[in-house]
């Protein structure tokens, strides 16, 4: 259990903290340096211990990690920093802790971390200011968040806190799934269906299999065959074709069968709702995704990655700069990025050339439509003898999504009659509804 090891780590952290204060105030500590207090051996199977081993966490890294977690685990441990300096009649500046508007305890900053490790030693302070700089791996990999200092305050005044992903992983030992919000304009998508349920033309399936292969062995290939210096990390795909032809479903299945979470970003919503904030919000998605190797699925991609406008004013110039920035983030992303659009021509050609894979999802042919009809109806229903699905498939050109809507309608009508029999008349009515949506006739 992680709680057992976390308690050991907390006990060690407390010992380091108390020793540091005794050393600082010359109160006869049991050792001459906090570095003489060895941390617990991380030899178990808990996520906390695995993280220590896999990342090779040193003494100072483990202090940083636990300091960020203490306000959530034992906030009273930091109450020792509430002591006032009798010379200045205020809190000790070097302790660094701050108070929040609601939290009753102390909130640690980078200054607090520097005090625990270096106290009054200027050489050690300079060393750790450099060590815990912006490129420090726990900050860089978004395991521990380092806030931006307010105004012109020094770098060390930045608050340190654990990321929600880290808390979920170390304390609850389960993956963290962020919810859609203004700060995270992406939504996790999953599917309960299987790979065999994917009904696509053979050529399309070959492209999808190629993507699946990359997700399985792509990074291993780049690493073992020393191709990283020649090839950019990650894999970029363009899915294009009419609505309902399986683009989102395919992305969901790729994630399910390769063990990757899939997050859909609806750019038409992001751009319209967060105008001017797009770059900032999209950056948050990339920053979180990079450390988890998520699949990023940009729906309605032409809303932002489409053809760039001619520059007529400052707003156009900013919009094009924003797109260029985001395109660069897509290119640098080490995982799989899928851009989805109804029309390939809507995507900027200069960017489209950078895709490793361009997959066309056409309207399914009659043979595939018949298979979709058969696959979509529940095995708990039966069709009226007059319904010939082969004839329905041949006569009506519908996408998989439209077929799903028709089956939903016909099944609801049957259920409203307390029957499991699918009526031919209601099936035809459902088809007419879908054709009407698309501005077609013929039913």
C-alpha positions as CSV (number, residue, x, y, z in Angstrom):
1,X,0.0,0.0,0.0
2,X,1.2,3.5,-0.8
3,X,0.0,4.9,2.5
4,X,2.6,2.9,4.4
5,X,5.5,4.2,2.4
6,X,4.1,7.8,2.3
7,X,4.0,7.7,6.1
8,X,7.7,6.7,6.2
9,X,8.5,9.5,3.8
10,X,6.5,12.0,5.9
11,X,8.4,10.9,9.0
12,X,11.7,11.4,7.2
13,X,10.6,14.8,5.9
14,X,9.6,15.8,9.4
15,X,13.0,14.8,10.7
16,X,14.8,16.8,8.1
17,X,12.5,19.8,8.8
18,X,13.1,19.7,12.5
19,X,16.8,19.2,12.1
20,X,17.0,22.1,9.8
21,X,15.3,24.4,12.3
22,X,17.5,23.2,15.1
23,X,20.6,23.8,13.0
24,X,19.4,27.2,12.0
25,X,18.6,28.3,15.6
26,X,21.7,26.5,17.1
27,X,19.6,24.1,19.3
28,X,21.9,21.1,19.3
29,X,20.5,18.9,16.6
30,X,21.4,15.2,16.5
31,X,23.4,15.5,13.3
32,X,25.7,18.2,11.8
33,X,23.8,18.4,8.4
34,X,20.3,17.5,7.2
35,X,22.0,15.5,4.5
36,X,23.1,13.0,7.1
37,X,19.5,11.9,7.4
38,X,19.0,9.1,4.8
39,X,15.5,8.9,3.2
40,X,13.6,5.6,3.4
41,X,14.5,2.8,1.0
42,X,12.1,2.8,-1.9
43,X,12.0,-0.9,-2.7
44,X,8.3,-1.6,-2.8
45,X,5.7,-1.7,-5.5
46,X,3.7,1.5,-4.6
47,X,3.5,4.2,-7.3
48,X,5.5,6.5,-5.0
49,X,8.4,4.1,-4.7
50,X,8.3,3.3,-8.4
51,X,8.5,7.0,-9.2
52,X,11.5,7.4,-6.9
53,X,13.3,4.5,-8.6
54,X,12.3,5.2,-12.2
55,X,13.3,8.9,-12.1
56,X,16.3,8.3,-9.8
57,X,15.1,10.9,-7.3
58,X,17.8,12.3,-5.1
59,X,17.6,13.7,-1.5
60,X,16.7,17.2,-2.7
61,X,14.1,15.8,-5.3
62,X,12.3,13.9,-2.6
63,X,12.2,16.9,-0.3
64,X,10.7,19.0,-3.1
65,X,8.2,16.3,-3.9
66,X,7.1,15.8,-0.3
67,X,7.1,19.6,0.5
68,X,4.6,20.0,-2.4
69,X,2.4,17.2,-0.9
70,X,2.5,18.2,2.8
71,X,-0.3,20.8,2.7
72,X,-2.6,18.0,1.5
73,X,-1.2,15.2,3.8
74,X,-0.3,16.9,7.1
75,X,-0.6,20.7,6.8
76,X,0.2,21.1,10.4
77,X,3.8,20.1,9.7
78,X,4.4,23.6,8.3
79,X,3.0,25.4,11.3
80,X,6.6,25.7,12.6
81,X,7.1,28.5,10.0
82,X,4.4,30.6,11.7
83,X,7.0,31.6,14.4
84,X,7.7,35.4,14.4
85,X,11.2,37.0,14.2
86,X,11.6,38.9,17.5
87,X,14.0,41.3,15.8
88,X,11.6,42.4,13.0
89,X,8.2,41.5,14.6
90,X,7.2,39.7,11.5
91,X,7.5,36.2,10.0
92,X,11.0,35.0,9.0
93,X,11.5,36.0,5.4
94,X,13.8,33.1,4.7
95,X,11.1,30.5,5.6
96,X,9.2,31.6,2.4
97,X,5.8,30.1,3.3
98,X,2.7,32.2,2.6
99,X,-0.9,32.1,3.6
100,X,-3.9,31.7,1.3
101,X,-7.4,33.3,1.5
102,X,-9.0,30.0,2.7
103,X,-6.3,27.5,3.7
104,X,-5.5,28.0,7.4
105,X,-2.0,26.6,7.1
106,X,1.2,27.6,5.4
107,X,1.7,27.2,1.7
108,X,5.3,26.4,0.7
109,X,7.2,28.3,-2.0
110,X,10.5,27.7,-3.7
111,X,12.0,29.8,-0.9
112,X,10.8,27.2,1.7
113,X,12.5,24.5,-0.3
114,X,15.7,26.5,-0.5
115,X,15.6,27.1,3.3
116,X,15.3,23.4,4.0
117,X,18.2,22.5,1.8
118,X,20.6,25.5,2.2
119,X,19.4,27.7,5.1
120,X,22.1,30.4,5.5
121,X,24.7,28.8,3.2
122,X,25.1,31.1,0.2
123,X,27.0,28.6,-2.0
124,X,24.3,26.0,-1.4
125,X,21.5,28.5,-2.1
126,X,23.1,29.5,-5.4
127,X,23.6,25.8,-6.3
128,X,19.9,25.0,-5.6
129,X,18.6,28.2,-7.3
130,X,20.2,26.8,-10.4
131,X,19.1,23.2,-9.8
132,X,15.5,24.1,-9.2
133,X,15.4,26.5,-12.2
134,X,12.6,26.4,-14.8
135,X,14.1,23.4,-16.5
136,X,14.1,21.3,-13.3
137,X,12.6,17.9,-14.4
138,X,9.8,17.8,-11.8
139,X,8.6,21.3,-12.9
140,X,9.3,20.6,-16.6
141,X,7.3,17.4,-16.6
142,X,4.4,19.0,-14.8
143,X,4.6,16.7,-11.8
144,X,5.1,19.6,-9.5
145,X,3.7,22.9,-10.5
146,X,5.7,26.1,-10.0
147,X,3.5,29.2,-10.1
148,X,4.6,32.4,-11.9
149,X,5.9,34.9,-9.3
150,X,3.6,37.9,-9.0
151,X,4.7,41.2,-10.6
152,X,8.4,41.7,-10.1
153,X,8.8,39.4,-7.1
154,X,11.9,37.1,-7.1
155,X,11.8,33.7,-8.7
156,X,12.0,32.0,-5.3
157,X,8.6,33.4,-4.2
158,X,6.8,31.0,-6.6
159,X,4.4,28.6,-4.9
160,X,5.1,24.9,-5.4
161,X,2.2,22.4,-5.5
162,X,1.7,19.0,-6.8
163,X,-0.2,18.5,-10.1
164,X,-3.6,16.8,-9.9
165,X,-2.1,14.0,-12.0
166,X,0.7,13.5,-9.4
167,X,-1.7,13.5,-6.5
168,X,-4.0,10.9,-8.2
169,X,-1.0,8.7,-9.1
170,X,0.9,8.8,-5.8
171,X,-1.9,9.1,-3.2
172,X,-4.8,7.3,-4.8
173,X,-2.8,5.1,-7.2
174,X,-5.1,5.6,-10.1
175,X,-4.9,7.6,-13.3
176,X,-6.1,11.2,-13.3
177,X,-8.6,12.2,-16.0
178,X,-9.1,16.0,-16.2
179,X,-12.6,17.3,-16.9
180,X,-13.5,19.7,-19.6
181,X,-13.3,23.2,-18.4
182,X,-12.1,26.7,-19.5
183,X,-8.6,25.7,-18.2
184,X,-8.7,22.4,-20.0
185,X,-10.9,22.6,-23.2
186,X,-10.6,18.9,-24.0
187,X,-12.8,15.9,-23.3
188,X,-11.7,12.3,-22.9
189,X,-13.4,9.9,-25.4
190,X,-13.8,6.2,-25.0
191,X,-15.7,3.4,-26.7
192,X,-17.1,0.1,-25.6
193,X,-16.9,-1.3,-29.1
194,X,-14.3,-3.6,-30.4
195,X,-11.8,-3.4,-33.3
196,X,-14.0,-5.8,-35.4
197,X,-16.8,-3.2,-35.2
198,X,-14.7,-0.8,-37.3
199,X,-16.3,-1.0,-40.8
200,X,-14.0,0.8,-43.2
201,X,-12.8,0.2,-46.8
202,X,-9.6,-1.9,-47.0
203,X,-7.4,0.9,-48.0
204,X,-8.5,3.0,-45.1
205,X,-8.0,0.1,-42.7
206,X,-4.4,-0.2,-43.9
207,X,-3.7,3.4,-43.0
208,X,-5.3,2.9,-39.6
209,X,-3.2,-0.2,-39.0
210,X,-0.1,1.9,-39.8
211,X,-1.0,4.4,-37.1
212,X,-1.7,1.5,-34.7
213,X,1.8,0.1,-35.4
214,X,3.4,3.5,-34.8
215,X,1.7,3.8,-31.4
216,X,3.0,0.3,-30.5
217,X,6.6,0.5,-31.7
218,X,7.3,4.0,-33.1
219,X,9.1,5.5,-30.2
220,X,11.0,2.3,-29.6
221,X,12.1,2.4,-33.3
222,X,13.3,6.0,-33.0
223,X,15.3,5.2,-29.8
224,X,16.8,1.8,-30.7
225,X,17.7,2.7,-34.3
226,X,19.0,6.2,-33.4
227,X,16.6,8.0,-35.7
228,X,15.7,10.8,-33.2
229,X,18.4,13.1,-34.6
230,X,16.9,12.7,-38.1
231,X,13.2,12.6,-37.5
232,X,10.8,14.7,-35.4
233,X,9.2,13.0,-32.5
234,X,5.5,12.1,-32.6
235,X,3.2,11.2,-35.4
236,X,0.7,13.5,-37.2
237,X,-2.4,12.4,-39.1
238,X,-5.2,14.1,-41.0
239,X,-8.6,12.4,-41.0
240,X,-10.9,13.8,-43.5
241,X,-14.3,12.9,-44.9
242,X,-18.1,13.5,-44.3
243,X,-19.5,13.5,-40.8
244,X,-20.4,10.1,-39.3
245,X,-17.9,8.1,-41.4
246,X,-15.9,6.9,-38.4
247,X,-13.2,9.4,-37.7
248,X,-13.8,9.9,-34.0
249,X,-14.6,6.2,-33.5
250,X,-11.3,5.2,-35.1
251,X,-9.4,7.6,-32.8
252,X,-11.2,6.0,-29.8
253,X,-10.3,2.5,-30.9
254,X,-6.7,3.4,-31.5
255,X,-6.5,4.6,-27.9
256,X,-8.3,1.6,-26.5
257,X,-6.1,-1.0,-28.3
258,X,-2.8,0.7,-27.6
259,X,-3.4,1.8,-24.0
260,X,-3.5,5.6,-24.7
261,X,-6.1,8.0,-23.4
262,X,-7.7,10.0,-26.2
263,X,-8.8,13.6,-25.7
264,X,-11.0,15.4,-28.2
265,X,-10.5,19.1,-28.7
266,X,-13.4,20.8,-30.5
267,X,-11.7,23.8,-31.9
268,X,-14.9,25.3,-33.2
269,X,-16.0,25.7,-29.6
270,X,-12.6,26.8,-28.3
271,X,-12.0,29.5,-30.8
272,X,-15.4,31.0,-30.7
273,X,-15.7,30.9,-26.9
274,X,-12.2,31.7,-25.9
275,X,-11.2,34.3,-28.5
276,X,-7.8,35.7,-27.6
277,X,-7.3,33.0,-25.0
278,X,-6.9,30.2,-27.5
279,X,-3.1,30.0,-27.4
280,X,-3.0,30.0,-23.6
281,X,-5.7,27.3,-23.3
282,X,-4.3,25.1,-26.0
283,X,-0.8,25.3,-24.4
284,X,-2.3,23.9,-21.2
285,X,-3.6,20.9,-23.1
286,X,-0.2,20.2,-24.7
287,X,1.7,20.7,-21.4
288,X,-0.5,18.1,-19.7
289,X,-0.6,15.7,-22.6
290,X,3.2,15.6,-23.2
291,X,3.9,13.9,-19.9
292,X,1.1,11.3,-20.4
293,X,1.5,10.5,-24.1
294,X,-2.2,11.1,-24.8
295,X,-3.7,10.9,-28.3
296,X,-4.9,14.4,-29.1
297,X,-7.9,14.5,-31.5
298,X,-8.6,17.9,-33.0
299,X,-12.2,17.9,-34.2
300,X,-13.4,20.6,-36.6
301,X,-9.7,21.2,-37.1
302,X,-10.2,23.7,-40.0
303,X,-11.6,26.2,-37.4
304,X,-8.1,26.9,-36.4
305,X,-5.7,25.0,-38.6
306,X,-7.4,26.1,-41.8
307,X,-6.0,28.4,-44.5
308,X,-4.5,31.5,-43.0
309,X,-6.1,34.8,-43.7
310,X,-4.5,37.7,-45.6
311,X,-3.3,40.3,-43.1
312,X,-5.5,43.3,-43.2
313,X,-5.2,44.5,-39.6
314,X,-3.5,43.8,-36.3
315,X,-6.2,41.2,-35.4
316,X,-5.4,39.2,-38.6
317,X,-1.7,39.4,-37.8
318,X,-2.3,38.1,-34.2
319,X,-4.5,35.3,-35.5
320,X,-1.9,34.1,-38.0
321,X,0.8,34.2,-35.3
322,X,-1.4,32.2,-33.0
323,X,-2.0,29.6,-35.6
324,X,1.8,29.4,-36.4
325,X,2.5,28.9,-32.7
326,X,0.0,26.1,-32.4
327,X,1.2,24.4,-35.6
328,X,4.6,24.4,-34.1
329,X,3.3,22.8,-30.9
330,X,1.6,20.1,-32.9
331,X,4.9,19.4,-34.8
332,X,6.8,19.2,-31.5
333,X,4.3,17.0,-29.7
334,X,6.0,13.6,-29.0
335,X,2.7,11.6,-29.2
336,X,-0.1,11.1,-31.8
337,X,-2.0,14.1,-33.0
338,X,-5.0,13.6,-35.3
339,X,-6.6,16.5,-37.0
340,X,-10.1,15.9,-38.3
341,X,-12.1,17.8,-40.9
342,X,-14.9,17.3,-43.3
343,X,-13.0,18.7,-46.2
344,X,-9.3,18.2,-46.8
345,X,-9.2,21.4,-48.9
346,X,-10.0,23.4,-45.7
347,X,-6.6,22.6,-44.1
348,X,-3.7,24.9,-44.9
349,X,-1.6,23.1,-47.6
350,X,1.7,24.1,-46.1
351,X,0.8,22.3,-42.9
352,X,-1.0,19.4,-44.6
353,X,2.4,18.4,-46.2
354,X,3.8,17.7,-42.8
355,X,1.4,14.9,-41.9
356,X,2.9,11.4,-41.9
357,X,-0.5,10.0,-42.7
358,X,-3.5,11.4,-44.5
359,X,-6.6,9.2,-44.2
360,X,-9.7,9.7,-46.3
361,X,-12.9,8.4,-44.7
362,X,-15.4,8.2,-47.6
363,X,-19.1,7.4,-47.4
364,X,-19.3,3.6,-47.1
365,X,-20.2,1.6,-50.2
366,X,-23.3,-0.5,-50.2
367,X,-21.5,-3.7,-49.0
368,X,-20.1,-1.8,-46.0
369,X,-23.4,-0.1,-45.3
370,X,-25.2,-3.5,-45.2
371,X,-22.6,-4.7,-42.6
372,X,-23.1,-1.5,-40.6
373,X,-26.9,-2.1,-40.6
374,X,-26.5,-5.7,-39.3
375,X,-23.8,-4.7,-36.7
376,X,-25.9,-1.8,-35.3
377,X,-29.2,-3.4,-34.6
378,X,-29.4,-5.1,-31.2
379,X,-29.4,-8.9,-31.1
380,X,-32.4,-8.5,-28.8
381,X,-34.5,-7.1,-31.6
382,X,-35.9,-8.7,-34.8
383,X,-36.8,-7.1,-38.1
384,X,-40.1,-7.3,-39.9
385,X,-39.9,-9.9,-42.7
386,X,-40.5,-7.1,-45.2
387,X,-37.1,-5.4,-44.3
388,X,-34.3,-6.3,-46.6
389,X,-31.2,-4.7,-45.2
390,X,-29.2,-5.5,-48.4
391,X,-31.8,-3.5,-50.4
392,X,-31.9,-0.7,-47.8
393,X,-28.1,-0.5,-47.9
394,X,-28.1,-0.4,-51.7
395,X,-30.8,2.3,-52.0
396,X,-29.8,4.7,-49.3
397,X,-26.4,6.3,-49.1
398,X,-25.9,6.9,-45.3
399,X,-22.9,7.2,-43.1
400,X,-22.3,5.0,-40.1
401,X,-23.3,7.8,-37.8
402,X,-26.6,8.3,-39.7
403,X,-27.3,4.6,-39.7
404,X,-26.8,4.6,-35.9
405,X,-29.4,7.5,-35.6
406,X,-31.9,5.5,-37.7
407,X,-31.4,2.4,-35.6
408,X,-31.8,4.5,-32.5
409,X,-35.1,5.9,-33.7
410,X,-36.6,2.6,-35.0
411,X,-35.5,0.9,-31.7
412,X,-37.1,3.6,-29.6
413,X,-40.4,3.3,-31.5
414,X,-40.4,-0.4,-31.0
415,X,-39.7,-0.1,-27.3
416,X,-42.6,2.4,-27.0
417,X,-44.9,-0.3,-28.3
418,X,-43.4,-2.8,-25.8
419,X,-42.2,-4.8,-28.7
420,X,-38.8,-6.0,-29.9
421,X,-40.0,-6.0,-33.5
422,X,-38.4,-3.3,-35.8
423,X,-41.1,-1.9,-38.1
424,X,-40.3,-1.4,-41.7
425,X,-42.4,1.8,-41.7
426,X,-40.6,3.3,-38.7
427,X,-37.3,2.3,-40.2
428,X,-38.2,4.2,-43.4
429,X,-39.3,7.1,-41.3
430,X,-36.0,7.2,-39.6
431,X,-34.1,7.1,-42.9
432,X,-36.2,10.0,-44.2
433,X,-35.3,12.0,-41.1
434,X,-31.6,11.5,-41.7
435,X,-31.8,12.3,-45.4
436,X,-33.8,15.5,-44.5
437,X,-30.9,16.6,-42.2
438,X,-28.5,16.3,-45.2
439,X,-30.9,18.1,-47.5
440,X,-31.6,15.0,-49.5
441,X,-34.7,13.2,-50.7
442,X,-35.4,9.8,-52.0
443,X,-37.2,7.8,-49.3
